[in-house]
Amino acid sequence: MEQFAFQSEAFGELQRLVDSLYTGHDQVDRLDVMVQAEILDLPDDLLEIVSLLPPGNYERSRMCDQLNSALAAHGWGNLYGTVE
């Protein structure tokens, strides 16, 4: 059975979030991520993914790992895209 890949209108929005957070910064904390996600007016599903980040400071690669793990756990990687 063939699976159809559906992409949300919000596909790539998490990548935009990550890119905006790390412009000029090596690390950001969870609160920065939450505030920026609200400013970008991310859809509820993506706000849920962001809210799953444990408290702490994040270098880009660690944050991407955390967000991609949450997307995979929800089965939303194809729907919203993964981050780098």
Secondary structure as GFF3:
##gff-version 3
##sequence-region A 1 84
A	DSSP	alpha_helix	13	21	.	.	.	ID=ss1
A	DSSP	beta_strand	27	29	.	.	.	ID=ss2
A	DSSP	alpha_helix	30	39	.	.	.	ID=ss3
A	DSSP	alpha_helix	44	51	.	.	.	ID=ss4
A	DSSP	beta_strand	57	59	.	.	.	ID=ss5
A	DSSP	alpha_helix	60	74	.	.	.	ID=ss6
A	DSSP	alpha_helix	77	80	.	.	.	ID=ss7
###
